[in-house]
Amino acid sequence: MFGRKVAIAIVTALIGVGLLGGAAFAGFAPSASDTFSLVPDLSGTATAAAAPKPGNDRLKAILDALVSKGVITQAQEDAILAAVKDAGRDKGREDLLRHVFASLFDQSATYLGTTPAELKKKLPGTSLAAIANATSGKSRDGLVASLTKSADDAIAKALADGKITKDQADKATAAVPDHIAKFVDHTYVKPTPRAVTPKVQMFIGDAMSATRTYLGLKPADLMTQLRAGKSLGEIANATAGKSRDGLIAAITAQANGNIDKAQQGGKLTADQATQLKAGLQTAVTQLVDRKGPNKPASR
């Protein structure tokens, strides 16, 4: 019994890893990461499931050996081979659909009287259906009809050329309406730019320049006092006729002017300007009260 379970497990693994070329395929519904075509473009043409496959012969030889050793029954071998055949038919139909649907986007552009590149630019945030309805002389239903006819014609040609069976053609044709409806009605995600929140420090500007102007100090004199560990507020209070509060008011006025210019230039919204000004007093106060590095003077 243990040997039989192992053998069946081995057969199952062989079926899944390549003798059959794969039996499972992803659906065709568009996703948010879709690059504006329903399925990837495939080279070559679909192959009829009835075509002989060396892999199938190898699998049958393995199964025949297992039957002769009594590991599996003939009925189990027949069931496995039938499943393989069905999987091959499904693969042929899926390959055909991929081949047929690969050009739907380009065909949509042709119907709408534009180029694929221009159509791609319009898609974020909308759907092909909406674009068609907004295009003079075109409509969503007209686009669906055009794409459906193109897909049906391609399937009929593949059947006439002997590349697929009648059963494959019928199943593929039956699947066309649903896939095209999903393709045409799918709304593509519109990328949203990363919001950059302006910080109040960006608009305080050159605080040192505003401080020197208010205090009437030379740059070297101001830097000497800052290196001694003093804050701008302390320096202001120690300057005749000046004060910490007066310095805060001077720097704040300059920053308010910078915010107003940015708003007038369209770089800030009214709400952003209001929010920045609300936090301006606190930011300027922290700057004015921050003490210098207290570095020793160079000799």
C-alpha positions in Angstrom: 0.0 0.0 0.0 2.9 2.4 0.9 4.6 1.7 -2.5 1.4 2.4 -4.3 0.9 5.8 -2.6 4.4 6.8 -3.4 4.0 5.8 -7.0 0.8 7.7 -7.4 2.4 10.7 -5.8 5.3 10.5 -8.3 2.8 10.3 -11.2 1.0 13.3 -9.8 4.2 15.3 -9.6 5.2 14.3 -13.1 1.9 15.6 -14.4 2.4 18.9 -12.6 6.0 19.7 -13.6 6.3 19.6 -17.3 5.3 16.4 -19.1 2.0 18.0 -20.0 3.4 21.5 -20.5 1.2 22.8 -17.7 -2.5 22.6 -17.3 -3.3 25.6 -15.1 -3.7 29.2 -16.5 -4.5 32.5 -15.0 -7.7 34.3 -15.8 -7.9 37.0 -18.3 -9.6 39.7 -16.2 -7.7 43.0 -16.2 -5.9 43.9 -13.0 -4.7 47.2 -11.5 -1.2 46.4 -12.7 -2.3 45.6 -16.2 -0.3 47.4 -18.9 -3.4 48.3 -20.9 -3.8 45.0 -22.7 -5.9 42.1 -21.5 -3.2 39.4 -21.8 0.5 39.4 -22.7 1.3 39.1 -26.4 2.2 35.5 -27.4 4.4 34.6 -30.3 3.4 31.7 -32.6 0.0 30.2 -33.0 -2.1 27.9 -30.8 -1.6 24.2 -31.3 -4.5 21.8 -31.6 -4.8 19.5 -28.6 -5.1 16.5 -30.9 -1.5 16.9 -32.0 0.8 14.1 -30.7 3.0 15.1 -27.8 6.2 13.2 -26.9 5.5 14.0 -23.2 2.2 12.2 -23.4 3.9 9.1 -24.8 6.5 9.1 -22.0 3.7 9.4 -19.4 1.8 6.5 -20.9 4.9 4.4 -20.8 5.4 5.2 -17.1 1.8 4.4 -16.4 1.9 1.1 -18.4 4.9 0.0 -16.3 3.1 0.9 -13.1 0.0 -1.1 -14.2 2.2 -4.1 -15.1 3.7 -4.0 -11.6 0.3 -3.8 -10.0 1.0 -0.4 -8.5 -2.1 1.2 -10.2 -5.0 -0.3 -12.0 -5.7 0.0 -15.7 -8.8 2.0 -14.8 -6.6 4.5 -12.9 -4.2 4.8 -15.9 -7.2 5.4 -18.2 -8.5 8.1 -15.9 -5.1 9.8 -15.7 -4.7 9.8 -19.5 -8.2 11.1 -20.0 -7.4 14.0 -17.5 -4.2 14.7 -19.5 -6.2 14.8 -22.7 -8.8 17.2 -21.3 -6.0 19.4 -19.9 -4.4 19.5 -23.3 -7.7 20.7 -24.9 -8.1 23.4 -22.2 -4.5 24.5 -22.9 -5.2 24.8 -26.6 -8.3 26.9 -26.0 -6.5 29.1 -23.5 -3.5 29.6 -25.9 -5.9 30.5 -28.6 -7.7 33.1 -26.4 -4.4 34.6 -25.4 -3.4 34.9 -29.0 -6.8 36.4 -30.1 -7.0 38.8 -27.1 -3.4 40.0 -27.3 -4.2 42.7 -29.9 -7.5 44.0 -28.3 -5.9 47.3 -27.2 -4.5 48.1 -30.6 -7.8 47.3 -32.1 -9.6 49.5 -29.6 -7.3 52.4 -30.7 -8.1 51.8 -34.3 -11.9 51.8 -33.6 -11.6 55.0 -31.7 -9.6 56.7 -34.4 -6.4 57.2 -32.3 -3.0 55.7 -31.7 -2.3 53.1 -29.0 0.2 55.6 -27.4 -2.4 58.4 -27.3 -5.1 56.0 -26.0 -2.8 54.8 -23.2 -2.4 58.4 -22.0 -6.1 58.7 -21.6 -6.8 55.5 -19.7 -5.6 56.2 -16.1 -8.7 56.9 -14.1 -11.2 55.8 -16.7 -12.2 52.9 -19.0 -12.3 52.1 -22.7 -16.0 52.1 -22.4 -16.1 55.7 -21.0 -13.6 56.9 -23.6 -15.7 55.3 -26.4 -18.9 57.0 -25.1 -17.1 60.3 -25.0 -15.8 60.0 -28.6 -17.9 61.5 -31.3 -19.6 58.8 -33.4 -18.4 56.0 -31.1 -19.9 54.1 -28.2 -19.1 51.4 -25.7 -21.5 49.0 -27.5 -19.9 49.9 -30.8 -16.4 49.1 -29.4 -17.6 45.8 -27.9 -19.2 44.8 -31.3 -16.0 45.7 -33.1 -13.8 43.7 -30.8 -16.1 40.8 -30.7 -16.2 40.5 -34.4 -12.5 40.7 -34.6 -12.1 37.9 -32.0 -14.7 35.7 -33.6 -13.1 36.1 -37.0 -9.7 35.2 -35.6 -11.2 32.0 -34.0 -13.0 31.1 -37.2 -9.7 31.5 -39.2 -7.8 29.4 -36.8 -10.5 26.7 -37.2 -10.4 26.9 -41.0 -6.6 26.7 -41.0 -6.8 23.5 -38.9 -5.0 25.0 -36.0 -7.8 24.2 -33.5 -10.6 21.7 -33.3 -14.3 22.5 -33.7 -14.8 21.9 -30.0 -12.0 24.3 -29.1 -13.4 27.0 -31.5 -16.9 26.7 -30.0 -15.6 27.0 -26.4 -13.4 29.9 -27.3 -16.2 31.8 -29.1 -18.5 31.2 -26.1 -15.8 32.8 -23.8 -15.3 35.9 -26.0 -18.3 38.1 -24.8 -17.4 37.9 -21.1 -13.7 38.6 -21.6 -14.3 41.5 -23.9 -16.9 43.0 -21.6 -14.3 42.9 -18.7 -11.6 44.4 -20.9 -13.8 47.3 -22.1 -15.4 48.1 -18.8 -12.3 47.8 -16.6 -11.5 51.1 -14.9 -7.7 51.7 -14.8 -6.2 53.1 -11.7 -5.1 56.7 -11.9 -1.7 57.2 -10.2 -1.9 59.9 -7.5 1.2 62.0 -7.0 2.8 61.7 -3.6 1.6 64.6 -1.5 4.4 66.9 -0.3 3.4 68.8 2.8 5.3 72.1 3.0 7.1 72.8 6.2 7.1 76.1 7.9 10.9 76.1 8.1 11.0 76.4 4.3 9.4 79.8 4.5 11.3 81.3 7.5 14.1 81.9 5.0 17.3 83.5 5.9 16.7 84.1 9.6 20.3 85.3 10.1 19.8 88.0 7.6 16.6 89.1 9.2 18.3 89.1 12.6 21.2 91.2 11.5 18.9 93.7 9.9 16.7 94.0 13.0 19.7 94.1 15.5 22.0 96.2 13.2 24.9 93.9 13.9 27.7 92.8 11.5 27.8 89.1 10.5 31.0 88.6 12.4 29.7 90.1 15.6 26.5 88.0 15.5 28.5 84.8 14.9 30.9 85.6 17.7 28.0 85.8 20.2 26.3 82.6 18.9 29.6 80.7 19.2 29.7 81.8 22.8 26.5 79.8 23.4 24.0 82.7 23.3 20.6 82.4 21.7 19.3 85.0 19.2 16.7 86.0 21.8 19.5 86.7 24.4 21.5 88.6 21.9 18.4 90.7 21.0 17.7 91.5 24.7 21.3 92.6 25.2 21.1 95.0 22.2 20.1 98.5 23.0 16.6 99.3 21.8 15.9 95.7 20.7 14.2 92.7 22.3 13.6 89.0 21.9 9.9 89.6 21.1 10.8 92.3 18.6 13.1 89.8 16.8 10.5 87.1 16.8 8.0 89.7 15.2 10.6 90.7 12.6 11.4 87.1 11.5 7.7 86.2 11.5 6.8 89.1 9.3 9.5 88.1 6.8 8.2 84.5 6.8 4.6 85.6 6.4 5.7 87.6 3.3 7.4 84.5 1.9 4.2 82.4 2.4 2.1 85.1 0.7 4.4 85.1 -2.3 4.3 81.3 -2.6 0.5 81.4 -2.5 0.2 84.1 -5.1 2.6 82.2 -7.3 0.3 79.1 -7.1 2.8 77.1 -5.1 0.5 76.9 -2.1 -3.2 76.6 -1.6 -5.1 79.0 0.7 -5.5 76.2 3.2 -1.8 75.4 3.1 -0.9 79.1 3.6 -3.3 79.3 6.6 -1.9 76.2 8.2 1.7 77.4 7.7 1.0 80.8 9.3 -0.7 79.1 12.2 2.5 77.2 13.0 4.8 80.1 12.2 5.0 81.7 15.6 6.0 78.5 17.4 8.7 77.7 14.8 10.2 81.2 14.9 10.2 81.2 18.7 12.0 77.9 18.9 14.6 79.2 16.4 15.1 82.4 18.4 15.5 80.6 21.7 17.9 78.0 20.5 21.3 78.5 21.9 24.5 78.6 19.9 27.1 75.8 19.8 29.3 77.4 22.5 32.5 76.8 20.5 35.7 78.2 21.8 37.0 81.1 19.7 39.8 80.3 17.3 43.3 81.7 18.2 
